[in-house]
């Protein structure tokens, strides 16, 4: 009789634990669904909206000034992104060792060339990170015919300049697009195809 009672107690406790686990998972799924539906999201008081594609955007009047990103490029020149104000700036964080970066590179090469040929006010800037030598990064650029410059940032120090609570490039690859005033307007933390890359740029080109 005592054994039977003990088994019943364990069964009841196990059932309660399963119910609690199911409820917790259900809540997590609900929160995820709300985020994917375009609700405001982000830690640190982020005022951005993330759509189903994973691209986050900030309304024009609520954008934060992007930090100054400057230093030596992969090809040995110097670059300062604050000199690019007046143009839409596409910042792409990449590494030659990163398979998703290799997957999206042809799309960046194509779109950047087409926009340049069309005379659009867009500047592409790469941020090469975690490559121990410039040789690997330069080989990547040559292989994928990347014609725009990339800041060489092997230690990821440039990525840390972005203010907390804003759209930070906290993954590799990451793409951040700045509006013509140099403010952070959009971000994605995934590899981009041509369509989604253009969807981040075109609305900013159309802004007055």
C-alpha positions, -999 to +999 in steps of 0.1 A: +000+000+000+028+024+008+045+017-025+013+024-044+008+057-026+044+068-033+039+060-070+007+080-072+025+110-056+054+108-081+029+105-110+010+136-098+042+156-094+054+145-128+021+155-144+023+190-127+059+194-140+049+185-175+020+210-174+044+237-162+069+229-189+042+230-216+029+263-203+064+278-204+070+266-239+036+280-250+045+314-236+078+314-253+062+305-286+037+332-282+063+358-275+083+347-306+052+349-328+046+385-315+081+395-324+079+380-359+047+398-364+064+432-363+060+443-327+086+466-312+115+446-299+151+448-287+169+450-254+180+482-238+149+501-249+153+495-286+127+514-306+129+492-337+105+469-354+115+434-366+095+420-396+089+384-406+121+385-428+143+392-397+150+428-409+147+454-382+138+490-390+136+523-371+111+551-380+128+582-393+122+604-363+135+578-338+169+568-353+202+570-334+234+585-348+258+558-360+293+558-344+323+569-363+339+539-380+374+546-392+407+529-397+427+510-422+411+490-450+419+456-463+437+471-493+459+493-470+440+526-474+421+546-448+384+552-444+361+572-422+324+565-425+314+600-412+327+614-445+299+595-463+270+615-449+246+625-476+246+590-489+228+558-478+255+537-463+254+499-463+277+484-436+283+446-440+302+427-413+319+397-427+348+372-424+365+351-451+361+321-428+323+325-426+301+303-449+270+326-447+293+355-456+304+336-487+268+328-496+257+365-495+289+380-511+278+376-547+245+395-539+265+424-523+289+425-553+260+426-578+237+452-560+266+475-551+278+476-587+243+481-601+235+510-578+269+526-586+263+522-623+229+538-619+244+568-600+225+562-568+237+579-536+247+547-519+281+537-504+289+501-494+315+496-467+326+462-454+338+455-419+361+425-420+365+408-387+383+378-371+406+374-401+441+371-387+457+383-419+447+407-446+457+382-472+427+360-465+403+390-466+419+403-498+415+369-514+378+368-504+373+403-520+390+392-552+372+359-554+337+375-551+346+406-570+339+430-541+347+464-554+339+485-523+363+490-494+363+470-461+377+483-428+401+457-414+388+449-378+403+416-367+395+421-330+359+434-336+366+467-319+346+487-344+315+467-337+318+477-301+314+514-309+277+510-316+256+524-287+238+499-264+202+495-271+205+503-308+207+480-338+241+465-331+260+443-355+262+415-329+264+385-353+285+376-384+273+383-409+254+415-400+242+442-422+233+477-410+220+505-433+224+541-424+202+569-437+216+600-455+220+617-421+243+590-408+216+574-385+210+537-380+178+529-400+179+491-406+197+459-396+197+422-402+217+395-385+214+369-413+228+364-448+210+385-474+197+376-508+195+404-534+158+411-528+161+416-491+192+437-495+175+460-518+145+462-495+167+477-469+182+503-492+154+514-515+131+530-488+160+551-476+169+563-511+133+575-515+133+595-482+133+633-485 
